[in-house]
Amino acid sequence: MKVLNFASNNVNIDLVNRNKSCTVRLGDKSLKYIEGAIVWVTLGQKFARKRMLYMAMIDKVLVKPVNKLTEKERLGVNSDIKNWNDMCTFLKSMYQKESILESDIVTVVYFSELY
């Protein structure tokens, strides 16, 4: 089963309280995350133990440039992200990249918890 892992401490509370329903991943991940697929939503740093929170279904997958993200999509990642420039800064820190451009491709994954 595939996993939607969240490594950022900023999203822990939102995930645990079930207030998060989308994520943005750098690059085109449309072959990895398929609409209708069932995934585990987990918390944990790369190469460390993960905490399984719940199973979810992938509802929608969109591929677009960073500067085409909607406000809802940006806020779904982090409530402090107000524009595409903030999003680039956030992605740089998450993916440890030297630069992320407004034209770089991201994948928006909408998901909902399975009961």
C-alpha positions in Angstrom: 0.0 0.0 0.0 1.3 3.5 -0.8 1.9 6.1 1.8 1.3 9.9 2.1 4.0 10.7 4.6 4.2 14.1 6.3 7.6 15.0 7.7 6.9 18.7 8.7 6.0 19.4 12.3 3.7 22.2 11.0 1.1 19.7 9.9 1.0 17.3 12.9 -1.9 18.9 14.7 -3.9 19.4 11.5 -3.4 15.7 10.5 -4.2 14.3 13.9 -7.3 16.5 14.2 -8.3 15.5 10.6 -8.2 19.2 9.4 -5.9 18.5 6.4 -7.2 17.2 3.1 -4.6 18.1 0.6 -0.8 18.1 0.1 1.6 19.5 -2.5 4.5 17.5 -3.7 7.4 18.7 -5.8 7.5 17.2 -9.3 4.9 15.3 -11.3 3.8 12.5 -9.0 0.6 11.7 -10.9 1.9 8.1 -11.7 2.6 7.5 -8.0 -0.7 8.9 -6.6 -3.7 7.6 -8.5 -7.2 8.9 -8.0 -9.2 6.3 -6.1 -6.2 4.6 -4.6 -6.1 3.8 -0.8 -3.0 5.1 1.1 -1.8 5.3 4.6 -1.4 8.8 6.0 1.7 8.8 8.2 3.9 11.2 10.2 7.6 11.0 10.4 11.0 12.1 9.2 12.8 10.5 6.3 14.6 7.3 7.3 13.0 7.3 10.7 10.0 5.5 12.3 6.6 6.6 11.0 3.4 7.0 13.0 0.4 5.6 11.0 -2.6 7.9 11.5 -5.3 6.6 9.2 -6.1 5.2 5.8 -7.3 7.6 3.2 -8.6 7.6 -0.4 -6.9 9.8 -3.0 -9.8 11.9 -4.3 -8.1 14.1 -6.9 -4.6 14.6 -8.3 -3.6 17.8 -10.2 -0.2 18.7 -11.8 0.6 22.3 -12.3 3.3 25.0 -11.9 3.9 26.5 -8.4 2.5 29.9 -9.5 -0.8 28.3 -10.6 -1.6 26.9 -7.1 -4.9 28.3 -5.7 -5.1 29.9 -2.3 -7.0 26.8 -1.0 -4.1 24.6 -2.2 -1.4 26.8 -0.7 -3.3 27.1 2.7 -3.8 23.3 2.6 -0.1 22.9 2.8 0.5 25.5 5.5 -1.6 28.4 6.7 1.4 30.7 6.6 1.8 30.4 2.8 0.2 33.5 1.3 1.6 33.4 -2.3 3.6 31.4 -4.7 6.9 33.0 -3.5 6.1 31.7 0.1 5.3 28.3 -1.4 8.7 28.2 -3.2 10.5 29.0 0.1 8.5 26.3 1.9 9.3 23.7 -0.8 13.0 24.7 -0.8 13.2 24.0 3.0 11.1 20.7 2.7 13.1 19.3 -0.2 16.4 20.8 0.7 16.8 22.4 -2.7 18.8 25.5 -3.5 16.1 27.0 -5.6 12.5 26.4 -6.6 11.1 28.5 -9.4 7.5 29.7 -10.0 7.4 27.5 -13.1 8.5 24.3 -11.3 5.9 21.6 -11.5 4.1 20.3 -8.3 1.5 17.7 -7.7 -1.6 18.6 -5.6 -3.1 15.5 -3.9 -6.5 15.7 -2.3 -7.4 12.9 0.1 -10.1 12.0 2.5 -10.0 9.7 5.5 -11.6 6.3 5.3 -13.7 5.2 8.3 
